[in-house]
């Protein structure tokens, strides 16, 4: 068949598209897990004795993560995947897999925690808070607007003939920057409070879930950051300077809003100062994933939180094993004979 007339082809996994995508594919699959595999009941003994201020801060923090994960799964990853050239079937497969994890696994995990720790009225109030919080809404909008811009460009590239490829690459790169800021910075900063307790050996099952999620987010940020670096190298030096200035402008806007949200959530539990250090730490990590230098000087992160970041297995009970030793909970279907009891 003449290549000029070829319209469709298949994903050939026997050949490498690049030197890194199949590695990320294997890593994603090796980390696959389900929220239902982890029982949260043992955390209730600790949760029930926490103060109302602590419970509210913990819950609001997870609600923020829920909103971010929802839009990363709904629009962020999918539009980035659609923007990848059609010849890169393996890249699209990895991005689509990561998209499914964001909403169907990560966001659902937070809901499982809510259903265990809170009653229905408390959960409804929590979501109303998120929907009416001008700060949280602003943060989500600062990210999602670049996903929507790329969605428009994807449509134009598919149905129009005279699309400016440089402009398309610019919009694509900006969406990837927003995605890495979300994955490596905003998500990780949101893990502070669960890790704070996890590092102390408290609320361990919820901490197990967070630890599994942060393993996923780490490779999500690395992968999209790697794709973004390839695109950035294709720009002229003048365009690179312009785009780097844009990136830092977006960073400053997010940092301002993230600081306001941090104060709102953590002032009542006197942890705002520590969390802001963690915010800056993760912001630097995001920049490095994108191939840029750190913005903020080195600061000591709370060692309890760093202990929580350790992905080695910390609990080994009958319901949940994670990290390097994570295993799915084993189950067996009931049979008729299970309901036959010997009579005395």
Secondary structure, DSSP 8 states (H G I E B T S, - for coil): --GGG-------TTS-SSSSHHHHHHHHHHT---GGGS--GGGHHHHTTS-HHHHHHHHHHHHHHHHHHHHIIIIIHHHHHHHS-TT-HHHHHHHHHHHHIIIIIIIHHHHHHHHHHS-HHHHHHHHHHHHH-HHHHHHHHHHHHHHHHHHHHHHHHHH-S---HHHHHHHHHHHHHHHHIIIIIIHHHHTHHHHHHHTTT-SHHHHHHHHHHHHHHHHHHHHHHHHHHHHHTTS-HHHHHHHHHHHHHHHHHHHHHHHHHHHHHHGGGT-HHHHHHHHHHHHHHHHHHTT---SS------HHHHHHH--S---B-SS-B-GGG-B--------GGGG-----
